[in-house]
């Protein structure tokens, strides 16, 4: 490092000497002067290039020194007492754990938690920092973990946050907030009854005086967890990292469970959207349902949010089978009621934005429509009904932490097995404004025929 700094200073001195050399007056240069000027100009460019190369090298060395210092700090913090061999290795790969990479997150998790492996601990800690930096770009948060628990690698969190979104359509469309740490419930105050104003009877008489009253609503924090038992040989000896298989599968299933929690959970202080007390319930009873009749019910659900919440709804959710029924329905002249938006339709009941299995599909009555296969289809007296949800999505808040993973060998040591545990904390505030939710139900929403 010192040698590079000295070289940089020498280059600066040479450059200053070139710049301070006598230059020609502002007149037409002679051939010799023109040649000398061009030579000096080229020398300046060459020195500039050398300086930039040296500065880049210095920056690389400074970064390496900083990472080495952090590794030494971790080694001192987590190394057991007694004689130890050095072994913390700082790698320069973009991410410590990446899909298809050589490092296995689960293998390091096992080596760190069960054997105190310092290299594995350092890699896990470095991955935690990478995840934290990555989550700052997504308005999510994570808390620091110790040797006993670590945040899954960044690629897996990306899959949980972004790639697995198709499995959690409604959960991703409501308002998202990071779950605060150190709490088992999130309480929000609200006005139960408000103040009032009135016409003054006459001058110098009492004006309206109505005291506001308040209460609060609570969202309980719940845990969504799963586990998998694998052989120790698979973790230690397999040439294939099980991270790609197990973490991806856990992330996908967590996405589904978080979505189901948002839609149908039915417990005090953590009710899903369909089970909110006091929502706008619209019944569509019909032995021979039609899109035209259901269209009016959608309008009723929209106006009830307008009049009850005094704010507009923002989204419509339905099961893929219900939207498919919409899209194949015809008018009396055999023309489709739902047509592609690209055709600039007129008098269409709805427009089709694209053909997808999950997510945004089109619009109805000016609102975006999303299909979500996690909306149940076994409701109603005949256990064959689905539901249509119309909601002001910002009024529903889903709180999520960042998923965590652990390994345990206890109770499985006699068979050389390891238990992998995956879990996360979530909470939902769906009952802040019950009138911002309209749910259409009834025999008109039994399984459609095509």
Secondary structure, 3 states (H helix, E strand, C coil): CHHHHHHHHHHHHHHHHHHHCCCCCCCCCCHHHHHHHHHHHHHHHHHHHHHHHHHHHHHHHHHHHHHHHHHHHHHHHHCCCCCCCCCCCCCCCCCCCCCCCCCCHHHHHHHHHHHCCHHHHHHHHHHHHHHHHHHHCCCCCCCCCCCCCEECCHHHHHHHHCHHHHHCHHHHHCEEEECCCCCCEEEEEEEEECCCCCCCCCCCCCCCCCCCEEEEEEEECEEEEEEEEEEHHHHHHCCCCCHHHHHHHHHHHHHHHHHHHHHHCCCCCCCCHHHCCCCEEEECCCCCCCHHHHHHHHHHHHHHHHHHHCCCCCEEEECHHHHHHHHHCECCCCCECEEEHHHCCCCCCEEECCCCCCEEEEEECCEEEEECCCCCCCECCCCCECCEEEECHHHCEEEECCCEEEEECCCCHHHCEEEEEEEEEEEEECCCCHHHEEEEECHHHECCCC
